[in-house]
Amino acid sequence: MSERGIFKRFMPKLVSIRPTYKILTSNYLSITLLFFASYADFFHKNIMLIINVVSLMQKYRIMHNKATTSSNFLLYPVISFLLMFGLLIAGCSDNENEEELPAPDVPDYSTIIVKDIQNMPKNFTFDRVEVKVTGLDWQVIETLIFPYENGQIVMTLPATFPSERLQKVDRRNGDMAGYWTGTSNDGDALVATLGDFFVFNGDTRVGRIALSNWSGNGSSAEKATLVSYQYADRPFILTGSDKSYYYSECSFNKGWNIFANINPSEGSSQKVLRTTTVPESTLFWRLAESYVYNK
């Protein structure tokens, strides 16, 4: 027997790798599809891209039906790579086109403008307003003074206060040093509150102005809204009730806030509502009290 015959006799026969290749490529595509399962919205939005890729695969198989195993081995990885790349690009482009949702509007109460004061007698005059800010342990932590000029008062409130001068937000555990009788969802919140708006003529205090929807005539019942301002060092929400008040839709933002005591209807057994959902369009400034009698 020739040397060549001996070589053929004892050498193992070559085994086709085509079945193994099919298994590997099938697994590769399965892993690729699983990877993109979490990006289902990409498939939905870019379905035409997927159809085109699948069509390309079918055309390739028809045109290159007799291609070598080595070239077929590269077919599915290359197309899978193109599929991944296309989907990622489409996803990034989609995210870039999405508009960011606007942040909720937070009302700005850091500046209070007082004008068109009602209930003022003709001869009633004043030149400024003073308002005290209460904080820690109900103490006055600052006195604000604003001039009355050109028929209006522009009050620009302090932007911030030192934390050690602020008041506890509520009276949990019977702590009467806290401000609110309701319960805050953040017990660490701190507040400062504007007091009465007293008006002066020179050195003489001549009256008090207030913001409400009550004209001052008759009873302050019948849903009268009496308004105040409070500074908060962080957002918080008040809930609960006591003997006189109940809290509803009472959420505060960081900075200055407006809140209201809304009286129940006359004869009603309901409590006074405390809320930050204030019907501002119904409010007006009025001379709530006069300490002089002008002729």
C-alpha positions in Angstrom: 0.0 0.0 0.0 1.3 3.3 -1.0 2.2 6.1 1.5 -0.8 8.1 0.4 -3.2 5.1 0.9 -1.9 4.6 4.4 -2.4 8.3 5.2 -6.0 8.2 4.0 -6.7 4.9 5.9 -5.5 6.1 9.3 -6.5 9.8 9.1 -9.9 10.6 10.7 -12.6 11.7 8.3 -13.4 15.4 8.3 -16.7 16.2 10.0 -18.9 19.0 8.5 -19.2 21.9 10.9 -22.4 23.1 9.2 -24.8 21.8 11.9 -22.6 23.3 14.6 -22.5 26.6 12.7 -26.3 26.7 12.5 -26.6 26.1 16.2 -24.1 28.8 17.1 -25.7 31.4 14.8 -29.2 30.5 16.1 -28.0 30.9 19.7 -26.2 34.2 18.8 -29.4 35.6 17.3 -31.5 34.4 20.3 -29.1 36.2 22.7 -29.3 39.3 20.6 -33.1 39.3 20.6 -33.2 38.7 24.4 -30.8 41.7 24.9 -33.2 43.9 23.0 -36.4 42.6 24.7 -36.2 45.5 27.2 -36.2 47.9 24.3 -39.5 46.8 22.9 -40.5 50.3 22.2 -37.5 50.5 19.8 -38.9 47.6 17.8 -42.4 49.2 17.8 -41.1 52.6 16.6 -38.6 51.2 14.1 -40.4 48.2 12.7 -39.5 49.2 9.1 -35.8 48.9 10.0 -36.3 45.4 11.2 -38.3 44.4 8.1 -35.5 45.8 5.9 -32.8 43.8 7.8 -34.8 40.6 7.6 -35.4 41.2 3.9 -31.6 41.7 3.4 -30.9 38.4 5.1 -33.3 36.6 2.8 -31.8 38.2 -0.3 -28.3 37.4 0.9 -29.2 33.7 1.3 -30.7 33.5 -2.2 -27.8 35.3 -3.9 -25.1 33.5 -2.0 -26.6 30.1 -1.6 -23.4 28.4 -2.5 -21.1 30.6 -0.4 -18.5 29.0 1.7 -19.0 28.1 5.3 -16.5 30.7 6.5 -18.4 33.5 4.8 -21.7 32.2 6.1 -20.3 32.1 9.6 -19.8 35.9 9.4 -23.3 36.6 8.0 -25.4 36.6 11.2 -22.9 38.3 13.5 -22.5 41.2 10.9 -26.3 41.6 10.4 -26.9 41.4 14.2 -24.3 44.1 14.7 -26.0 46.3 12.2 -29.4 45.6 13.8 -28.0 46.6 17.3 -26.3 49.7 15.9 -29.4 50.8 14.0 -31.7 50.3 17.0 -29.4 52.2 19.4 -29.1 55.1 16.9 -32.9 55.2 16.5 -33.4 55.1 20.3 -30.9 57.9 20.9 -32.5 60.0 18.1 -35.9 59.3 19.6 -34.8 60.4 23.1 -33.3 63.6 21.7 -36.6 64.5 20.0 -38.6 64.0 23.1 -39.4 67.2 24.9 -38.7 67.4 28.6 -41.8 67.8 30.7 -41.9 71.3 32.1 -41.3 71.6 35.9 -44.5 72.4 37.8 -45.0 76.2 38.3 -44.1 77.3 41.8 -45.8 80.6 42.7 -43.5 83.3 43.7 -44.6 85.1 46.8 -41.3 86.7 47.6 -42.6 90.1 46.5 -46.0 91.4 47.7 -47.5 94.4 46.0 -50.3 96.2 47.8 -52.5 98.7 46.0 -56.1 99.8 45.6 -56.6 99.5 49.3 -60.3 99.4 50.1 -62.3 100.8 53.1 -59.9 103.7 53.5 -61.5 107.0 54.6 -60.8 110.0 52.4 -58.6 111.7 55.0 -56.8 108.6 56.1 -53.1 108.9 55.5 -50.0 106.7 56.1 -46.5 106.6 54.7 -45.2 103.1 55.4 -46.1 99.6 56.6 -44.3 97.5 59.2 -44.6 93.8 59.6 -42.9 91.6 62.1 -41.6 88.1 61.2 -41.9 85.5 64.0 -39.7 82.5 64.3 -38.0 80.4 67.0 -40.2 80.2 70.1 -42.7 82.7 68.7 -40.1 85.5 69.0 -39.8 88.3 66.5 -36.7 87.6 64.4 -37.0 90.5 62.0 -39.1 93.7 61.5 -39.7 94.7 57.8 -40.5 98.3 56.8 -41.7 99.3 53.4 -42.7 102.8 52.2 -46.1 103.7 50.8 -45.4 105.5 47.6 -47.4 106.4 44.5 -50.4 104.7 45.9 -48.8 101.3 46.4 -46.5 99.3 48.7 -43.9 96.9 47.2 -42.7 94.4 49.8 -39.6 92.4 48.9 -39.4 89.7 51.5 -36.1 88.1 52.8 -34.9 85.3 50.5 -33.8 83.1 53.5 -33.3 83.0 57.2 -30.7 81.2 59.4 -32.0 77.8 60.5 -31.4 78.5 64.2 -33.8 81.4 64.0 -36.7 79.5 62.5 -39.7 77.9 64.2 -40.6 74.2 64.4 -43.2 73.4 61.8 -45.8 71.7 64.1 -46.7 70.8 67.7 -46.1 67.1 67.6 -45.6 65.4 71.0 -47.3 68.4 72.6 -44.4 70.8 71.8 -46.1 74.2 71.9 -43.1 75.9 70.4 -44.2 74.5 67.0 -46.4 76.7 64.7 -49.0 74.4 63.2 -51.6 72.4 65.1 -51.8 70.1 62.0 -49.2 67.4 61.4 -46.4 67.9 58.8 -45.1 65.0 56.7 -41.6 66.4 57.4 -41.1 67.0 61.1 -37.8 68.6 60.5 -39.2 71.5 58.5 -38.8 75.0 59.8 -40.9 78.1 59.2 -41.1 81.9 59.7 -44.4 83.7 59.5 -45.4 87.3 58.7 -47.5 88.9 61.3 -50.0 91.8 61.0 -49.4 94.6 58.4 -49.5 97.7 60.5 -49.5 101.1 58.8 -47.8 104.2 60.2 -48.0 107.9 59.6 -44.7 109.2 60.9 -44.1 107.6 64.3 -47.8 106.9 64.9 -49.4 103.6 64.1 -52.7 104.5 62.5 -54.1 101.2 61.4 -53.8 97.7 60.0 -54.3 96.4 56.5 -55.2 92.8 55.5 -55.6 90.6 52.5 -59.0 88.8 52.3 -62.2 88.5 50.4 -64.2 90.0 53.3 -65.3 93.6 53.0 -65.4 94.0 56.7 -69.1 94.5 56.8 -71.2 92.1 58.8 -69.9 88.7 59.8 -66.7 87.3 58.6 -68.5 83.9 58.1 -70.0 82.8 54.8 -66.7 81.4 53.4 -64.6 84.5 54.2 -61.0 83.9 53.3 -58.3 85.4 55.6 -54.8 85.2 54.2 -51.3 85.1 55.7 -47.7 84.4 54.4 -45.2 81.9 55.7 -41.6 81.0 54.8 -40.5 77.4 54.7 -37.0 76.0 54.6 -38.2 73.0 52.6 -41.4 71.6 51.1 -43.9 70.0 53.5 -47.6 69.0 53.6 -50.0 69.5 56.5 -52.8 67.1 57.4 -55.0 66.5 60.4 -57.4 68.6 62.5 -58.0 70.1 65.9 -60.9 71.5 67.8 -61.1 74.6 65.5 -59.3 73.8 62.3 -58.9 71.1 59.7 -56.2 70.9 57.0 -56.8 70.1 53.4 -54.7 70.7 50.2 -52.2 72.4 52.5 -48.8 72.0 50.9 -45.9 74.4 51.2 -43.0 75.0 48.9 -39.5 76.0 49.9 -39.5 79.8 50.2 -42.5 82.1 50.8 -46.1 80.7 50.6 -49.6 82.0 50.9 -52.1 80.2 53.1 -55.6 80.9 54.1 -58.1 80.3 56.9 -61.5 79.9 55.2 -64.4 80.2 57.5 -67.4 77.9 57.2 -70.8 79.2 56.2 -72.7 80.9 59.0 -74.5 78.5 61.2 -72.4 75.6 59.9 -70.9 73.1 62.4 -67.8 72.7 60.2 -64.4 73.8 61.3 -62.3 76.5 59.8 -60.4 75.2 56.7 -56.6 75.8 56.6 -55.3 75.5 53.0 -52.7 76.8 50.5 -55.2 76.4 47.7 -56.3 80.0 47.9 -58.9 81.7 45.6 -56.5 84.6 44.9 -58.8 86.2 42.2 -61.3 87.0 44.9 -58.8 88.7 47.3 -58.2 92.4 47.9 -56.4 94.6 50.3 -58.5 96.6 52.7 -58.0 98.7 55.8 -59.0 96.2 58.4 -58.6 98.5 61.4 -58.2 102.2 61.9 -56.7 103.6 65.1 -57.5 107.3 64.4 -60.6 109.2 63.7 -60.2 111.7 60.9 -62.7 114.5 60.5 
